[in-house]
Amino acid sequence: MCEFLEQFWKHKLFLDKEKVIIADERILAVLVCADEENFDRFIALSEFRQILHSLGLRADVFSIQSAQIGIINALKNAKISKQKLLKNIKLIKDENIISNEKFIKLENFINNLSQELNFNHQTSESKHDFFHDKIEKLNEISKIIIDLDKDGFFTQRVQNATQKIKELKFNVALTGVINSGKSSLLNALLGEKLLGTSNVPETVNLTILKHAKEPYANVNFWNEEELKQLEITPDNEHLNLVDSSKKIKKEELKNYTSAKTKISQTVKSVELYENLELLRDNICIIDTPGIDDAVFLREELVRRFMSECDLMVHLMNASQSTTQKDVEFIKNSLKNSHIVCLVVVLTHADLLSQKELSEVIEYTKKSMEKEGLRDVEFFSVSSKRYFEGKDDSGVSEFKEYLYETFFGEDNDKSKLSINAYKMELGAVADEFLRQCKTQLLTLNGSNLELNKNLNDIKEQKLALQNEIKNINETVKFELDKIDVDSLNSQFLLTLKGLANTIKDKVINENAYQKRQGNSDEKRINYIVQSALNDGILNAARLSRNEILRQITSCTDTLNLNFNDLNIKVDSKIFNIGEYLSTQNIVFDYVKICTDISKSLKQKDQSGVLSALDEFLKDKNIINFAKNLAIFEREKFQAQLDENLKTKQEKLSQNEKILSLELKNLNKTSEEFNEKLNQTIKLEAELEGIMKRLKDA
């Protein structure tokens, strides 16, 4: 504190060193910028004096210095956001209100503030941010509703809404070339040396870190088809692990992922569950292999996980900086995903001086801007200095940024989820209150108000119809994104490649038989039939997986925007062969086998390919991907229609219940009065909940 006053004021006054000031960072940024040189200029502005007045401060040097001490204490205790404060100070500098030199001094001072015990206590015990504050208030309201619901009519709905917000995940993908420091940074963020680091990594498995009270790991293995594509043959000892998942102790993990073990080749991904602070807030971290990974299937797996991420953290070694490979990877990842925020972290910052680091950051920014990558956040960290206990590692600032990004009020996913939770509690409380009012009306014998409630329900029914219309429009908009023609084109391209592959197999087999002095037409027919059957089914399976991925995206959008819809994508195993049978699609292999045999006898290699092309031009085959997309869309629409039907039936049931109560108006003496008083009290409590929900 004294250091700050000595830097920016010639005369420092006797101040309350325990003072803490919490306010909007935009206001606090203006106060921090005041110093000996600009005091007269600032104090002459009515806007500046208004800021002082709003904080209960006088327009004098003592009050300004006192406020600055309060801001420093608030920063140390993480009561205000360091990132937001620096951002607003930079805006003041950009308006030429303070000099660039003054800005650098302030930035250095704020970044060098030590994170004292209060910060560690707060981050580990309870986080006072937009998201957690809102959830805490709404959870209190949900408990009150459950306590009031003596009959248990609304309890399940409230518990479902609470559970849904608990299961909200924030996915972070860590990317970068091998040895860019991903494991070291993750260890620093998690506060424990959990992941191994080495100059020569033993494996490049995809690792997903999730929260669990007791640590364990899930090892997921490639399926049979994937192993074929990877040209890996598991030994007999591990055949039972193909296309499966195995839960193991954390200590056993190296037995499956170490390159020294043969089983490591069959490992597809690893899920690591730990009871660590960062993971407890439902932050799921996806530690990807290096972007220079040569295994194409793993690259596809990484791309699928990336499409579900909220934040992409790309690591670069500060001493190597940006490469074209980094830029291309980032651009492709952003283009094919829902990622809304990109952060570039320069690792191994301890290897460079502050000046060199600043130059690297500036160069990296300019390089990425040339490629159209703007609005990128940059951090420099040193995991080594973090574990040495140094305050200038940059890890704490990056961790603070993560929490601000996910749990600050600018995060759309947080706001949507909170609003959905709030709306559901509001809907429950409103329905509970209406039920209570209905009971009061019944007790008082008021038919008029009950009729009004009936009309309200009819209006709600109309509102529900409008909601159903909105849902259908959203579904149409999302499903129209499925490019059926593109899917079919990709399917046909795969079939074309299949034809060439089979042609080569047949010709090679025929040549081999001739060299052996025999002719086995049945074997050639078997090769043609099995290769066609397997190839067509595999291409169909890939097409369906892409269709389901896009339908899943539609489902996520619907569930996020319509809270109680609860649609789930059908993830049951799908038998392509059974589907073909239901569509009366049968492959006739007799003609093609005859045509190929004839071409081989005539030594006409082009005839083999022509026969294959002719077979694959069958209308049932060339339109397969398109018909499958229509089939899956119709199945999804049927599921949606069933959900909407349930909503309509529920509202109709409520209407019947209210109508029945109209016919059963009665009064009883003492019992009536006691029940009336209880209901009046319940009504008051529910109206209090409605007011709290408005303020929450």
C-alpha positions in Angstrom: 0.0 0.0 0.0 2.8 2.4 0.9 4.5 1.4 -2.3 1.5 2.5 -4.3 1.2 5.9 -2.6 4.9 6.5 -3.0 4.8 5.8 -6.7 1.8 8.1 -7.5 1.6 10.7 -4.7 4.3 13.0 -3.3 2.5 13.3 0.0 0.9 10.2 1.6 -1.6 10.7 4.4 -2.4 8.6 7.5 -5.0 6.2 6.3 -7.1 3.3 7.4 -5.1 0.3 6.1 -8.0 -2.1 6.6 -10.5 -0.3 4.5 -12.1 -2.2 1.6 -14.1 -0.6 -1.2 -16.3 -2.8 -3.5 -18.0 -1.2 -6.5 -18.3 -1.5 -10.3 -14.8 -1.9 -11.7 -15.5 1.0 -14.2 -15.9 3.4 -11.3 -12.9 2.0 -9.4 -10.7 2.3 -12.5 -11.2 6.1 -12.6 -10.3 6.4 -8.9 -7.2 4.3 -9.3 -6.0 6.6 -12.1 -6.0 9.7 -9.8 -2.6 10.9 -8.7 -0.5 14.0 -7.7 -0.2 15.1 -11.3 -3.8 14.9 -12.4 -5.6 15.6 -9.1 -6.6 19.2 -9.9 -7.8 18.2 -13.4 -9.9 15.2 -12.0 -11.4 17.1 -9.1 -12.6 19.9 -11.4 -14.8 17.5 -13.3 -18.4 17.2 -12.0 -18.5 13.5 -13.1 -15.5 12.7 -10.9 -17.0 14.4 -7.9 -20.2 12.5 -8.6 -18.3 9.2 -8.4 -16.8 10.3 -5.0 -20.3 11.3 -3.8 -21.8 7.9 -4.8 -19.2 6.1 -2.7 -19.7 8.4 0.3 -16.4 10.1 -0.1 -15.4 13.8 0.1 -13.7 15.6 -2.8 -10.2 15.8 -1.2 -6.8 14.0 -1.4 -7.4 12.1 1.8 -10.6 10.5 0.5 -9.1 9.6 -2.8 -6.0 8.0 -1.3 -8.2 6.2 1.2 -10.4 4.9 -1.7 -7.3 3.6 -3.5 -6.2 1.7 -0.4 -9.7 0.2 -0.2 -9.5 -0.9 -3.9 -6.0 -2.5 -3.3 -7.5 -4.5 -0.3 -10.5 -5.5 -2.4 -8.1 -6.8 -5.1 -6.1 -8.8 -2.5 -9.2 -10.4 -1.1 -10.6 -11.1 -4.6 -13.7 -9.0 -3.9 -13.4 -7.3 -7.3 -12.1 -8.6 -10.6 -8.5 -7.8 -11.5 -9.2 -8.5 -15.2 -12.1 -6.1 -15.3 -10.2 -3.4 -13.5 -7.2 -3.6 -15.8 -9.5 -3.6 -18.8 -11.2 -0.4 -17.7 -7.9 1.3 -16.9 -6.8 0.5 -20.4 -9.9 2.1 -21.8 -9.0 5.3 -19.8 -5.5 5.1 -21.3 -6.9 4.7 -24.8 -9.0 7.9 -24.3 -5.7 9.7 -23.5 -6.9 10.5 -20.0 -3.7 9.0 -18.6 -0.4 8.4 -20.3 0.9 5.0 -21.5 3.7 5.2 -19.0 1.2 5.7 -16.1 -0.9 2.7 -17.5 2.2 0.4 -17.5 3.0 1.4 -13.9 -0.5 0.7 -12.8 -0.7 -2.6 -14.7 2.6 -3.8 -13.2 1.6 -2.9 -9.7 -1.8 -4.6 -10.0 -0.3 -7.7 -11.6 2.3 -8.0 -8.9 -0.1 -7.8 -6.0 0.4 -10.9 -3.9 -2.6 -13.2 -3.5 -2.9 -13.4 0.3 -4.6 -15.9 2.5 -8.1 -14.4 2.0 -8.0 -15.2 -1.7 -7.1 -18.8 -1.2 -9.7 -19.1 1.5 -12.4 -17.7 -0.7 -11.6 -19.7 -3.8 -11.5 -23.0 -1.8 -14.5 -22.3 0.4 -17.0 -20.2 -1.6 -16.9 -18.1 -4.7 -18.7 -14.8 -4.7 -19.4 -14.4 -8.3 -22.5 -13.8 -10.5 -23.2 -17.5 -11.1 -22.6 -18.9 -7.6 -24.4 -16.0 -6.0 -27.5 -16.5 -8.2 -27.5 -20.3 -7.7 -27.1 -20.0 -4.0 -30.2 -17.7 -3.8 -32.2 -19.9 -6.1 -31.2 -23.1 -4.1 -32.5 -21.4 -0.9 -35.8 -20.7 -2.7 -36.1 -24.3 -3.9 -35.6 -25.6 -0.3 -38.3 -23.3 0.9 -40.7 -24.5 -1.8 -40.0 -28.2 -0.9 -40.6 -27.4 2.8 -43.9 -25.8 2.0 -45.0 -28.6 -0.3 -46.5 -30.9 2.4 -48.3 -33.0 -0.1 -45.2 -33.5 -2.2 -47.0 -32.4 -5.4 -44.2 -30.0 -6.6 -41.2 -31.5 -4.9 -40.0 -33.7 -7.8 -40.2 -30.8 -10.3 -38.1 -28.6 -8.0 -35.6 -31.4 -7.4 -35.3 -32.0 -11.1 -34.6 -28.3 -11.8 -32.0 -28.3 -9.0 -30.4 -31.4 -10.3 -30.2 -30.0 -13.8 -28.3 -26.9 -12.7 -26.0 -29.1 -10.6 -25.2 -31.1 -13.7 -24.4 -28.1 -15.9 -20.9 -28.6 -17.3 -18.4 -26.1 -18.5 -16.0 -27.8 -21.0 -12.4 -26.5 -21.5 -10.2 -27.9 -24.2 -6.4 -27.7 -23.8 -4.7 -27.8 -27.2 -1.2 -27.3 -28.5 1.8 -29.2 -29.9 3.4 -32.0 -27.9 5.6 -30.6 -25.1 3.8 -27.2 -25.2 3.3 -27.6 -21.4 -0.4 -28.8 -21.2 0.2 -31.2 -18.4 2.3 -28.8 -16.4 -0.3 -26.0 -16.7 -3.1 -28.5 -15.7 -1.1 -29.5 -12.7 -0.8 -25.9 -11.7 -4.5 -25.1 -12.2 -5.5 -28.2 -10.3 -3.0 -27.4 -7.5 -1.6 -31.0 -7.6 1.0 -32.7 -9.8 -1.6 -35.1 -11.1 -0.5 -35.6 -14.8 2.9 -36.8 -15.8 5.2 -34.4 -17.8 8.2 -35.4 -19.9 10.3 -34.2 -22.8 9.4 -37.5 -24.5 5.8 -38.3 -23.8 5.0 -42.0 -23.5 1.5 -41.7 -24.9 -0.7 -39.2 -26.6 -4.1 -40.3 -25.3 -7.0 -38.0 -25.1 -7.6 -37.4 -21.3 -10.8 -36.0 -19.9 -10.7 -34.7 -16.3 -13.9 -34.8 -14.3 -15.0 -34.5 -10.7 -15.7 -37.3 -8.3 -15.5 -37.5 -4.5 -13.2 -40.6 -4.7 -10.4 -40.6 -7.4 -10.6 -43.3 -10.1 -10.1 -43.6 -13.9 -12.1 -45.0 -16.8 -10.1 -46.4 -19.7 -12.0 -46.5 -23.0 -10.9 -48.9 -25.8 -11.2 -48.7 -29.6 -13.8 -50.9 -31.2 -13.1 -53.6 -33.7 -13.7 -51.4 -36.8 -11.5 -48.7 -35.5 -8.7 -51.1 -34.7 -8.9 -52.4 -38.3 -8.5 -48.8 -39.6 -5.5 -48.3 -37.2 -4.0 -51.6 -38.4 -3.8 -52.8 -34.8 -4.3 -56.4 -33.8 -4.9 -56.9 -30.1 -3.4 -60.0 -28.5 -5.7 -62.7 -27.2 -5.3 -61.6 -23.6 -6.9 -58.2 -24.4 -9.6 -59.2 -26.9 -12.3 -58.9 -24.3 -11.5 -55.2 -23.9 -12.3 -54.2 -27.5 -15.1 -51.7 -27.7 -15.4 -51.5 -23.9 -14.7 -49.3 -20.9 -12.9 -50.4 -17.7 -13.0 -48.7 -14.3 -9.6 -48.8 -12.6 -7.7 -47.2 -9.7 -5.7 -44.1 -10.6 -2.5 -45.9 -9.6 -3.2 -48.6 -12.3 -3.4 -46.1 -15.1 0.2 -46.4 -16.2 -0.4 -50.2 -16.9 -2.8 -49.1 -19.7 -1.3 -45.9 -21.1 2.5 -46.6 -20.9 4.0 -47.1 -24.4 5.9 -50.0 -22.9 2.7 -52.1 -22.7 1.1 -53.5 -25.7 -2.4 -52.8 -24.4 -1.7 -49.0 -24.7 -2.2 -49.3 -28.5 -5.9 -50.2 -28.0 -6.7 -47.3 -25.6 -9.0 -44.7 -27.2 -9.3 -42.2 -24.3 -9.0 -41.9 -20.6 -11.4 -40.3 -18.1 -9.7 -39.2 -14.9 -11.9 -38.4 -11.9 -10.5 -36.3 -9.1 -11.9 -34.5 -6.1 -10.1 -31.2 -6.8 -11.2 -27.6 -6.5 -11.4 -26.6 -10.1 -13.3 -29.7 -11.1 -15.8 -29.4 -8.2 -17.3 -26.4 -10.0 -18.4 -28.7 -12.9 -15.5 -27.6 -15.1 -14.6 -30.5 -17.3 -11.1 -30.3 -18.8 -10.2 -32.1 -22.0 -6.5 -32.6 -22.3 -5.9 -33.3 -26.0 -3.0 -35.0 -27.6 -0.6 -32.7 -29.5 -1.9 -31.1 -32.7 0.9 -32.9 -34.4 -0.7 -36.2 -33.6 -0.5 -38.6 -36.6 -3.4 -40.9 -35.7 -6.3 -39.7 -37.8 -9.0 -41.5 -35.7 -7.7 -39.8 -32.5 -7.7 -36.5 -34.4 -11.4 -37.1 -35.3 -12.1 -38.0 -31.7 -10.5 -34.8 -30.5 -12.5 -32.8 -33.1 -15.7 -34.3 -31.7 -14.9 -33.4 -28.1 -13.9 -29.9 -29.3 -17.3 -29.4 -30.8 -18.8 -29.6 -27.3 -16.4 -27.2 -25.7 -17.2 -23.7 -24.3 -13.6 -22.5 -24.1 -10.5 -23.4 -26.1 -7.1 -22.8 -24.4 -4.3 -23.1 -26.9 -0.8 -23.4 -25.5 2.4 -22.2 -27.2 5.9 -22.3 -25.9 6.9 -18.7 -25.3 10.4 -19.4 -26.7 8.9 -20.7 -29.9 5.8 -18.6 -30.4 3.2 -18.9 -33.1 3.5 -21.3 -36.0 1.3 -21.8 -39.1 0.3 -25.2 -37.7 -1.0 -23.5 -34.6 -3.0 -20.9 -36.6 -4.5 -23.5 -39.0 -5.5 -25.8 -36.1 -7.2 -22.9 -34.2 -9.1 -21.7 -37.3 -10.3 -25.2 -38.1 -11.3 -25.9 -34.4 -13.3 -22.6 -34.2 -15.0 -23.2 -37.6 -16.4 -26.6 -36.6 -17.4 -26.1 -33.0 -19.6 -24.2 -30.5 -16.5 -22.6 -28.9 -17.4 -19.1 -27.9 -14.0 -18.0 -26.3 -10.4 -18.5 -27.4 -7.4 -18.0 -25.0 -3.8 -18.3 -26.0 -1.4 -19.2 -23.2 2.3 -18.7 -23.6 4.0 -21.3 -21.4 7.6 -21.5 -20.0 7.5 -17.7 -19.4 10.3 -18.1 -16.9 12.7 -18.7 -19.8 12.3 -15.1 -21.1 12.8 -11.7 -19.6 9.8 -9.4 -19.2 10.8 -7.4 -22.3 11.3 -10.5 -24.4 7.9 -11.8 -23.2 6.1 -8.6 -24.1 7.7 -8.7 -27.6 6.6 -12.4 -28.1 3.0 -11.5 -27.0 2.9 -8.6 -29.4 4.3 -10.6 -32.2 1.8 -13.5 -31.6 -1.2 -11.0 -31.5 -0.2 -9.5 -34.8 0.4 -12.9 -36.4 -3.0 -14.1 -35.4 -4.8 -10.9 -36.3 -3.3 -11.2 -39.9 -5.1 -14.6 -40.0 -8.4 -13.0 -38.9 -8.2 -14.3 -35.3 -9.2 -11.3 -33.2 -10.9 -11.0 -29.8 -8.3 -13.5 -28.4 -7.3 -13.3 -24.7 -3.5 -13.8 -24.0 -1.8 -15.0 -20.9 1.8 -15.9 -20.1 2.4 -18.5 -17.3 5.3 -20.4 -15.7 4.1 -23.6 -14.1 7.7 -24.0 -12.8 7.5 -20.7 -10.8 4.0 -21.6 -9.6 5.2 -24.8 -7.9 8.2 -22.9 -6.6 5.7 -20.7 -4.7 6.4 -17.5 -6.7 3.7 -14.9 -7.0 4.5 -13.9 -10.6 3.8 -17.3 -12.2 0.6 -16.0 -14.0 -1.3 -19.1 -13.0 -3.5 -17.4 -10.4 -4.5 -14.6 -12.9 -5.3 -17.3 -15.6 -7.4 -19.2 -13.0 -9.2 -16.1 -12.0 -9.9 -15.4 -15.7 -11.4 -19.0 -16.1 -13.8 -18.4 -13.2 -14.8 -14.9 -14.5 -15.4 -16.4 -18.0 -17.6 -19.2 -16.8 -19.3 -17.7 -13.8 -19.3 -14.0 -14.6 -22.5 -12.3 -15.7 -21.2 -12.0 -19.3 -21.3 -15.8 -19.8 -24.3 -16.7 -22.0 -24.4 -20.3 -20.9 -24.4 -19.4 -17.2 -27.2 -16.8 -17.8 -29.3 -19.1 -19.9 -29.0 -21.9 -17.3 -29.7 -19.6 -14.4 -32.7 -18.1 -16.2 -34.1 -21.6 -17.0 -33.7 -22.6 -13.4 -35.3 -19.4 -12.2 -38.2 -19.7 -14.7 -38.8 -23.3 -13.6 -38.9 -22.3 -9.9 -41.1 -19.4 -10.9 -43.4 -21.7 -12.8 -43.6 -24.1 -9.8 -44.1 -21.3 -7.3 -46.8 -19.7 -9.5 -48.6 -23.0 -10.0 -48.3 -23.6 -6.2 -49.7 -20.1 -5.5 -52.6 -20.6 -7.9 -53.4 -23.9 -6.3 -53.3 -22.1 -2.9 -55.5 -19.3 -4.2 -57.9 -21.9 -5.7 -58.1 -23.6 -2.3 -58.9 -20.2 -0.7 -61.6 -19.5 -3.2 -63.1 -22.9 -2.6 -63.1 -22.3 1.2 -64.7 -18.9 0.6 -67.1 -20.2 -1.9 -66.1 -17.7 -4.6 -67.1 -19.0 -8.0 -66.1 -15.8 -9.9 -62.4 -16.0 -9.0 -62.3 -19.7 -9.8 -63.9 -19.0 -13.3 -61.2 -16.3 -13.8 -58.6 -19.0 -12.9 -60.1 -21.3 -15.5 -59.7 -18.6 -18.1 -56.2 -18.1 -17.0 -55.5 -21.8 -17.5 -57.1 -21.5 -21.0 -54.8 -18.6 -21.7 -51.9 -20.8 -20.5 -53.1 -23.5 -22.9 -52.9 -21.0 -25.7 -49.4 -19.9 -24.5 -48.4 -23.6 -24.5 -49.6 -23.9 -28.1 -47.5 -20.9 -29.0 -44.6 -22.5 -27.1 -45.1 -25.7 -29.1 -45.1 -23.7 -32.3 -41.9 -22.0 -31.3 -40.4 -25.4 -30.5 -41.4 -26.8 -33.9 -40.0 -23.8 -35.6 -36.7 -24.1 -33.7 -36.6 -27.8 -34.6 -37.2 -27.1 -38.3 -34.5 -24.4 -38.2 -32.0 -26.7 -36.5 -32.8 -29.8 -38.6 -32.7 -27.7 -41.9 -29.0 -27.2 -41.0 -28.4 -30.8 -41.8 -27.0 -30.7 -45.3 -28.5 -33.9 -46.7 -27.0 -33.4 -50.1 -23.5 -33.0 -48.6 -24.0 -36.1 -46.5 -25.1 -38.1 -49.6 -22.2 -36.7 -51.6 -19.7 -37.8 -48.9 -21.5 -41.2 -48.9 -21.1 -41.6 -52.7 -17.5 -40.5 -52.5 -16.9 -43.2 -49.9 -18.6 -45.8 -52.2 -16.4 -44.7 -55.2 -13.3 -45.3 -53.1 -14.8 -48.7 -52.0 -15.3 -49.7 -55.7 -11.6 -49.0 -56.5 -10.5 -50.8 -53.4 -12.5 -53.9 -54.2 -11.4 -53.8 -57.9 -7.8 -53.9 -56.7 -8.5 -56.8 -54.3 -10.2 -58.8 -57.0 -7.5 -58.2 -59.7 -4.8 -59.1 -57.2 -6.6 -62.2 -56.1 -7.2 -63.3 -59.7 -3.5 -62.7 -60.6 -2.4 -64.7 -57.5 -4.7 -67.6 -58.4 -3.2 -67.7 -61.9 0.3 -67.8 -60.6 -0.7 -70.7 -58.4 -2.2 -72.4 -61.4 -5.7 -72.6 -60.1 -9.0 -70.7 -60.4 -11.3 -70.3 -57.4 -14.3 -68.3 -58.6 -16.1 -68.9 -55.3 -13.3 -67.1 -53.3 -13.5 -64.1 -55.7 -17.2 -64.0 -55.3 -16.8 -64.1 -51.5 -14.3 -61.3 -51.6 -16.7 -59.2 -53.7 -19.7 -59.9 -51.6 -18.1 -59.5 -48.1 -16.2 -56.3 -49.1 -19.3 -54.7 -50.6 -21.4 -55.6 -47.7 -18.9 -54.5 -45.0 -18.0 -51.3 -47.0 -21.6 -50.2 -47.6 -22.5 -50.8 -43.9 -19.5 -49.0 -42.7 -20.2 -46.0 -44.9 -23.8 -46.1 -43.7 -22.7 -46.2 -40.1 -20.5 -43.1 -40.6 -23.3 -41.2 -42.2 -25.7 -42.1 -39.3 -23.1 -40.9 -36.8 -22.9 -37.5 -38.5 -26.7 -37.3 -38.7 -26.9 -38.1 -34.9 -24.2 -35.6 -34.1 -26.3 -32.8 -35.8 -29.5 -34.0 -34.1 -27.7 -33.9 -30.8 -26.8 -30.3 -31.4 -30.5 -29.6 -32.1 -31.4 -31.4 -28.9 -29.0 -29.3 -26.8 -30.4 -26.1 -28.3 -34.0 -27.2 -27.5 -33.2 -28.3 -23.9 -31.3 -25.1 -23.2 -34.1 -22.8 -24.5 -37.1 -24.9 -23.4 -36.4 -25.9 -19.8 -38.9 -28.8 -19.2 -38.7 -30.4 -22.6 -36.1 -33.0 -21.5 -35.4 -34.5 -24.9 -32.7 -37.2 -25.2 -31.1 -38.5 -28.3 -31.7 -42.2 -28.9 -28.2 -43.7 -28.1 -29.2 -47.4 -28.4 -27.1 -49.6 -30.6 -28.5 -49.3 -34.2 -28.4 -52.3 -36.4 -27.8 -51.1 -40.0 -28.7 -54.6 -41.4 -32.1 -54.6 -39.6 -32.8 -51.1 -40.9 -32.1 -52.2 -44.5 -34.4 -55.2 -44.0 -37.3 -52.9 -42.7 -36.8 -50.7 -45.8 -37.0 -53.8 -48.1 -33.4 -53.1 -49.3 -31.7 -56.3 -50.4 -28.3 -56.4 -52.2 -28.3 -58.8 -55.2 -24.7 -60.0 -55.5 -25.4 -62.7 -58.2 -25.3 -60.4 -61.2 -22.2 -58.4 -60.1 -20.3 -61.6 -59.3 -21.3 -63.0 -62.7 -20.2 -59.7 -64.5 -16.9 -59.6 -62.6 -16.1 -63.2 -63.4 -16.9 -62.6 -67.0 -14.6 -59.5 -67.1 -11.7 -61.5 -65.4 -12.0 -64.2 -68.0 -11.8 -61.6 -70.7 -8.9 -60.0 -68.9 -10.9 -56.7 -68.9 -9.9 -54.9 -65.7 -12.0 -51.8 -66.6 -15.0 -54.2 -66.8 -14.5 -55.1 -63.1 -14.7 -51.5 -62.1 -17.7 -50.9 -64.4 -19.5 -53.8 -62.8 -18.8 -52.4 -59.3 -20.0 -48.9 -60.4 -23.1 -50.3 -61.9 -23.9 -52.2 -58.7 -23.4 -49.1 -56.5 -25.6 -47.0 -58.8 -28.6 -48.9 -57.4 -31.2 -46.3 -56.3 -31.4 -47.9 -52.9 -27.7 -47.4 -52.4 -27.1 -44.0 -53.9 -30.0 -42.5 -51.9 -29.2 -44.3 -48.7 -27.6 -41.4 -46.7 -30.5 -39.2 -47.7 -33.1 -41.7 -46.7 -31.3 -42.5 -43.5 -31.2 -38.7 -42.6 -35.0 -38.5 -43.2 -35.6 -41.7 -41.1 -33.6 -40.3 -38.1 -35.3 -36.9 -38.4 -38.7 -38.5 -38.5 -37.8 -40.6 -35.4 -36.6 -37.5 -33.6 -39.7 -35.6 -34.5 -41.9 -38.5 -33.2 -40.1 -38.4 -29.9 -40.6 -34.6 -29.7 -44.3 -34.9 -30.6 -44.7 -37.4 -27.7 -43.1 -34.9 -25.3 -45.4 -32.1 -26.5 -48.4 -34.4 -26.1 -47.5 -35.0 -22.5 -47.4 -31.2 -21.9 -50.8 -30.7 -23.4 -52.3 -33.6 -21.4 -51.0 -32.2 -18.2 -52.6 -28.8 -18.8 -55.9 -30.4 -19.7 -55.8 -32.3 -16.5 -55.3 -29.1 -14.5 -58.3 -27.6 -16.2 -60.5 -30.6 -15.2 -59.3 -30.5 -11.6 -60.2 -26.8 -11.3 -63.6 -27.4 -12.9 -64.3 -30.2 -10.4 -63.4 -27.9 -7.5 -66.0 -25.5 -8.8 -68.7 -28.0 -8.1 -67.5 -28.9 -4.6 -67.6 -25.5 -2.8 -68.3 -26.1 0.8 -67.7 -24.6 4.2 -67.0 -26.2 7.6 -66.9 -24.4 10.9 -63.7 -24.9 13.1 -62.0 -27.1 10.6 -62.8 -24.5 7.9 -61.3 -21.7 9.9 -58.2 -23.5 10.8 -57.6 -24.6 7.2 -58.4 -21.1 6.0 -55.8 -19.6 8.3 -53.2 -22.1 7.2 -53.9 -21.4 3.5 -53.8 -17.7 4.0 -50.3 -18.1 5.7 -49.2 -20.4 2.8 -50.4 -17.8 0.3 -48.3 -15.1 2.0 -45.2 -17.3 2.0 -45.6 -18.1 -1.6 -46.1 -14.5 -2.6 -42.9 -13.8 -0.7 -41.2 -16.4 -2.8 -42.4 -14.8 -6.0 -41.0 -11.5 -4.8 -37.6 -13.1 -4.0 -37.5 -14.8 -7.4 -37.9 -11.4 -9.1 -34.9 -10.1 -7.1 -32.8 -13.2 -7.5 
